[in-house]
């Protein structure tokens, strides 16, 4: 039987299995994909400008 401290530590390690670095990498990849998509989309110039601003952030 696990001690309560071990159980809590195990739960935390599972909860934070995805690292902050991995999350940032995933976000950068998604942002790159969004930027590619925005370049392909057509429409109202104001909507396109808004999408391009979104990609900058």
N, C-alpha and C positions, 0 to 999 in steps of 0.2 A: 504494500500500500504506500502511495506517495505521501510525503509530508505536504501540508498545505502550502508551504513556501514553494516547493517544487512544482506543484500543480499550478500555482499562480504564475510562476516564471514560464512554464510551458504554455499556458494560455496566452501570455503576452508575446512570446516568441512566435506563436501561430498567428496572432492578431497582426503583428508587424512583420510578417514574412516578406512582404513586398517592401523593398527599401525606398527611402526618399529619392535616392539616385535613380532607381528604376522608374519611379513615378515621373520624375523630371524627364527622363529619356523618352518615356511613352508620350508625354505631353508634347515634347519637341517634335517627335515623329508625326503625331496627329496634326500639329500646327503646320508642318510641311505639307502634309496631304491636303489640308484645308486650303493652303496657299495655291497648290496646283489646281484644285477644284475651282477656286475663285477666278483664276486666270482663264478658265474654260467657259465660265458662265456668261450669259449675255442678259441684258435687261436694262432697266432704268439706270441712268448714270449715278443717281443718288444712292440707289440700292447697292450698286457695285462699289461705290466709294465707301459706304458703310461696311461692306464685307471686307474690303481691303484694310480698313482701320481695325477691324476685329482681328485680322491676321497679324497685324503689327504688335498687338498686345501680348 
